[in-house]
Amino acid sequence: MAAAFSSDGEAALRRELCTTVAAAPRSDLDGFYEMGRAAAFVRDGGFRKVALQFPDELLADAVQVAGGLEAATGAEMFVLGDTTYGSCCVDEVAAEHVGAEAVLHYGPACLSPCRKLPVLHIFGQQPLDVGRCAEAFRELYPEQQSRVVVLSDVVYAHAMGELEQQLRPEYPNIIFSRLAWGDPPGPAVPGEERKFGRQFLVEAAGGLQDYAMFYVGAEGLALTSFMLTWNRCPFSSFNPSTGCGRRETLNVNRALMRRLYLVERARDASVVGILVGTLGVAGYLTVLQHLRELLGRAGKRSYTLAVGKPNPAKLANFPEVDIFVLVACAQNSLLDSSDFYRPVVTPYELELACNPAREWTGNYLTDFRDLLPGACAHVELPPAVPAEEAVPDVSLISGKMRAAHLCGPPSSQLPSSTALACRDQTQALAEISPAASFLESRSWRGLEQQLGQTPVSKAVQGRRGIAIAYEDEGCEQ
């Protein structure tokens, strides 16, 4: 599960790249990649430089798609070779490196709103046996008065209209979600749900908890996020690859218990690393500042780290950090950190740990934008409480006493020349961690150029193959 956010390193080393990929028929490319809609988007916007972002599994068609769009629009197309973070997010950083004026994002997407560039999502119309899907739905929900919300992976959204035509006459209480990303145009309608780029209107008096969820797509991070967020609704799914429907047996309560355990670990932590997992989702700078303020008021040290796609080897370079918090899109924020040296939590879990005003209500939030001021789930920080008036708190993990109150806004940094310093206005003494002080002073310097000092040597032919098994090493064996 740890390789869900970033691909397995061993698989990348052993993967062979074929330079003679068989090209798909032109008609298939036009339909699958919606070349007409993409060309119209470029022409209508008057864009002259456009970035094309493909996931790994679709890169084989990138050259043909880029060539076709250049011929149809006259604009210059740039194929992004690799994404800075998850491929489901729009990589505005890489697009800005080439001066792109817009981005065409291909493949599965988390539909998180972007900050700067206009984006057109082209999911790729994966085939779906609508008849078999409808049959599986009838088997899972034999009662025709069942209240069910139908969700789907974005690559199957094109077939939801046909599925609705087959099921609507039989199931009057069925609701089909629609794809809708970006900021809503107007105020929220009562009963309207708008999460993960999906929008639907709940009409039952009891709200969403009176409905079941039916998901069309394979098991993955999207389904996990849905099940944790709407954990009061029973879930079923239909996998188009296997043609089978099933009731989801994932023990959501067990998953929530694991996440709540991480909340307790965050309460015990004194040094927190804030991992920047996105540079394109709107509001990420605001939530970074919010987390820094929250940790400062909770008496914890925080360090912002930009390491790209997190993996155990990268984060093991920071043994001084007690716990990490990942600021990423809703799908990539649920990182399974069981293989990591230190746990990784979400911004919502950190708020549960550090904000005394936020209480666990049973609703789980994976979108960090819900925590920002003005959002539906924002909770203001309570005023500072003197240490002598704070209620004592005991760690459920270590059994030790810990501070459970918020101090005032920090006015200055703690001095680094002593082991003890005043922590707040109450003159309480706080021990400065030598490891945290070392991390604070850590810096990185790139390669020294040493212009004119390095002798120029003639280029020679190097080894061929990949590092795990060069060709000459194979011959020797």
Salt bridges, closest charged atoms under 4 A:
GLU10 OE2 - ARG14 NE 3.29
ASP30 OD1 - ARG26 NE 3.85
GLU34 OE1 - ARG37 NE 2.74
ASP82 OD1 - LYS309 NZ 3.96
GLU96 OE2 - LYS116 NZ 3.41
GLU135 OE1 - ARG132 NH1 3.96
GLU164 OE2 - ARG168 NH2 2.79
GLU164 OE1 - ARG178 NH2 2.83
GLU170 OE2 - ARG138 NH2 2.96
GLU219 OE1 - ARG246 NH2 3.07
GLU248 OE2 - ARG246 NE 3.12
GLU264 OE1 - ARG267 NH1 2.99
GLU264 OE2 - ARG402 NH2 2.62
ASP268 OD1 - ARG402 NH1 2.48
GLU320 OE2 - ARG442 NH2 2.86
GLU349 OE2 - ARG259 NE 2.60
GLU351 OE2 - HIS290 NE2 2.38
GLU351 OE1 - ARG358 NE 2.52
ASP367 OD2 - ARG369 NH2 2.87
ASP370 OD2 - LYS195 NZ 3.44
GLU380 OE2 - HIS378 NE2 3.17
ASP393 OD2 - ARG402 NE 2.56
GLU440 OE1 - ARG301 NH1 3.53
GLU448 OE2 - ARG445 NH2 3.88
GLU471 OE1 - ARG464 NE 3.49
ASP472 OD2 - ARG463 NE 3.33
GLU473 OE2 - ARG463 NH1 3.24
